[in-house]
Amino acid sequence: MPLVYQNPDIAMASFPAPPLEASVTLRAYRMLEQMLVTLVLEPGEVTTEGALIDRLGLGRTPVREAVQRLAWEGLLTVRPRAGIEVAALNAADWLRVVDARRGVETLIARSAARHLSPRDATALQTAALAMHDAVLASDVNAFLDADKELDEALGRASDNSFAARLVLPLQTHSRRFWYRYQSNTGLAEAAEQHVALIGKILDRDEVGAEIEADRLMGLLRRHALAAIAR
């Protein structure tokens, strides 16, 4: 019996995201997410579950569950008997994503500075170092990996799983837009702003962390406006 997927717009509004507990399912999700962010799966491309299984080299169940999660997040649209369509990239949508992120990101930054644990501090320092190394190597993919690690570390440090889960798909969409429109010129600038945010959190400066998170969103907003103007 074929799996019937929820319409992603309805699913996001009404239901919790599907769980991704099994390690192989999480691996499938991460692999597909990276392919979407780096446009290996091109915007507007139509593929199939079978083709994704072949590309990932994983089983049907983990790939199906990963696709279901990514459809809920708005990165894929599953059309029964018509395939799986990759979300288009419209520069104007990047602005909407950033505006949706802004309030949650400042909340997370402030909360992370307040609740920071030694383990979280180590994770943030590791992410900052990885970003630094990525800039030196001009390695965009390594920077994106470090950015993902940073977002997850901030979510854990914030002690607010509701905010972290809310912002997660927006962060993925934002990385995808940044890769499309800004990765050729914005690597050092983006890293500098991220490191400034990390520094305030490590200092347990709640107000400073909130300010730096807002500045980071402001930077992304300027990039989005520039992309729209092209």
C-alpha positions in Angstrom: 0.0 0.0 0.0 1.6 3.4 -1.0 2.2 5.8 1.8 -0.1 8.9 1.7 1.8 12.0 2.8 0.2 15.0 4.4 0.0 18.2 2.5 3.0 20.0 4.0 1.2 23.3 4.6 -1.6 21.5 6.5 0.8 19.2 8.3 3.0 22.0 9.6 0.0 23.9 10.9 -1.8 21.0 12.5 0.5 18.2 13.5 3.9 17.7 15.1 6.8 16.8 12.9 7.3 13.0 12.4 9.9 11.6 14.9 13.4 10.9 13.7 14.7 8.7 16.5 16.4 5.8 14.7 20.0 6.6 13.8 19.7 5.3 10.2 16.6 7.5 9.7 18.4 10.5 11.1 21.3 9.7 8.8 18.9 9.7 5.8 17.4 13.0 6.9 20.8 14.6 7.3 22.0 13.4 3.9 18.8 14.6 2.2 18.9 17.9 4.0 22.5 18.5 2.9 21.6 17.7 -0.7 18.7 20.2 -0.5 20.8 22.9 1.1 23.6 22.6 -1.3 21.3 22.3 -4.3 22.5 18.9 -5.3 18.7 18.3 -5.4 17.9 21.3 -7.6 15.0 23.7 -6.9 11.9 22.5 -8.8 13.5 19.1 -9.5 11.1 16.1 -9.5 12.4 12.8 -8.2 11.1 9.6 -6.8 11.4 7.7 -3.6 13.2 4.9 -5.5 15.7 7.4 -7.0 16.5 8.8 -3.5 16.9 5.3 -2.1 19.5 4.6 -4.8 21.3 7.9 -4.3 21.5 7.5 -0.5 22.2 3.8 -0.5 19.8 3.4 2.5 16.6 1.4 3.0 13.1 2.4 2.0 11.8 3.0 5.5 14.4 5.5 6.7 14.3 7.4 3.4 10.5 7.5 3.4 10.5 8.8 7.0 13.1 11.4 6.1 11.2 12.5 3.1 8.0 12.8 5.2 9.8 15.0 7.7 11.3 17.2 5.0 7.9 17.6 3.4 6.5 18.7 6.7 9.3 21.3 6.8 8.4 22.6 3.4 11.6 21.5 1.6 9.9 18.8 -0.4 6.4 18.3 -1.8 5.2 14.7 -2.2 2.6 14.3 -4.9 1.1 10.8 -5.0 1.7 9.0 -8.3 3.5 12.2 -9.6 6.8 12.1 -7.6 8.6 14.2 -5.1 9.2 17.8 -6.0 12.0 19.9 -4.5 10.9 23.3 -3.2 11.6 26.2 -5.5 13.8 29.1 -4.5 12.3 32.5 -4.6 14.4 35.3 -3.2 11.4 37.0 -1.7 10.8 33.9 0.5 14.3 34.3 2.0 13.1 37.6 3.5 10.1 35.9 4.9 12.2 33.2 6.4 14.6 35.7 8.1 11.7 37.7 9.5 10.1 34.6 10.9 13.4 33.6 12.5 14.3 36.9 14.0 12.3 36.9 17.2 13.0 33.2 18.0 16.7 33.5 17.4 17.1 36.4 19.8 15.1 34.5 22.4 17.3 31.4 21.9 20.5 33.5 22.1 19.5 35.2 25.3 18.4 31.9 26.9 21.6 30.2 25.8 23.7 32.8 27.6 21.6 32.4 30.7 21.6 28.6 30.8 25.0 27.8 29.3 26.6 24.6 30.6 30.2 23.6 30.3 29.2 21.0 27.7 27.3 23.5 25.7 30.2 26.0 25.9 32.5 23.3 24.4 30.1 22.7 21.6 29.9 26.4 20.8 33.7 26.7 20.9 34.0 23.8 18.5 31.5 25.3 16.1 33.4 28.6 16.2 36.7 26.9 15.4 35.1 24.9 12.6 33.8 28.1 11.1 37.2 29.7 11.3 38.8 26.8 9.6 36.1 26.8 6.9 36.8 30.4 6.1 40.6 29.8 5.9 40.0 26.9 3.5 37.2 28.7 1.6 35.1 25.6 2.2 31.4 26.6 2.0 30.2 23.1 2.8 32.3 22.9 5.9 30.9 26.3 6.9 27.4 25.0 6.5 28.1 21.9 8.6 29.5 24.2 11.3 26.5 26.4 11.1 24.2 23.4 11.5 26.3 22.3 14.6 26.0 25.8 16.0 22.3 26.0 15.6 21.8 22.7 17.3 24.2 23.6 20.1 22.4 26.9 20.7 19.1 25.1 20.8 20.3 22.7 23.5 21.9 25.5 25.5 18.8 27.6 25.4 16.9 25.0 27.6 13.9 25.7 25.4 13.1 22.7 23.2 9.9 24.4 21.9 11.8 27.4 20.4 14.6 25.1 19.1 12.1 22.9 17.3 10.2 25.8 15.9 13.2 27.5 14.4 14.9 24.3 13.0 13.2 24.2 9.6 13.6 28.0 9.2 17.3 27.6 9.7 17.5 24.9 7.0 15.6 27.1 4.6 17.9 30.0 5.4 21.1 28.0 4.8 19.6 26.9 1.4 18.9 30.5 0.4 22.4 31.6 1.6 24.1 28.9 -0.4 22.2 30.0 -3.5 22.6 33.7 -3.2 25.5 34.6 -0.9 28.0 31.7 -0.5 30.4 33.0 -3.2 31.0 36.3 -1.4 29.6 36.2 2.2 31.7 33.5 3.9 34.0 35.6 6.1 31.3 38.2 6.9 28.9 35.5 8.0 31.5 33.7 10.1 32.5 37.0 11.8 29.0 37.7 12.9 28.5 34.1 14.1 31.7 34.2 16.2 30.6 37.5 17.7 27.3 35.8 18.8 29.2 32.9 20.2 31.5 35.2 22.2 28.6 36.9 23.9 27.0 33.6 24.9 30.3 32.3 26.2 30.6 35.5 28.3 27.0 34.8 29.6 26.1 38.2 28.4 22.3 37.9 27.8 21.7 41.3 26.4 24.9 41.2 24.2 23.8 37.8 22.9 20.4 39.1 22.0 21.9 42.0 20.2 24.4 39.9 18.2 21.6 37.5 17.2 19.6 40.4 16.0 22.6 41.7 14.1 23.0 38.3 12.5 19.4 38.3 11.4 19.9 41.9 10.1 22.9 40.7 8.0 20.8 37.9 6.5 18.0 40.3 5.9 20.3 42.6 3.9 21.5 39.7 1.9 17.9 38.7 1.2 17.0 42.2 0.0 20.1 42.3 -2.2 19.0 39.0 -3.7 15.5 40.3 -4.4 17.0 43.4 -6.1 19.0 41.4 -8.6 
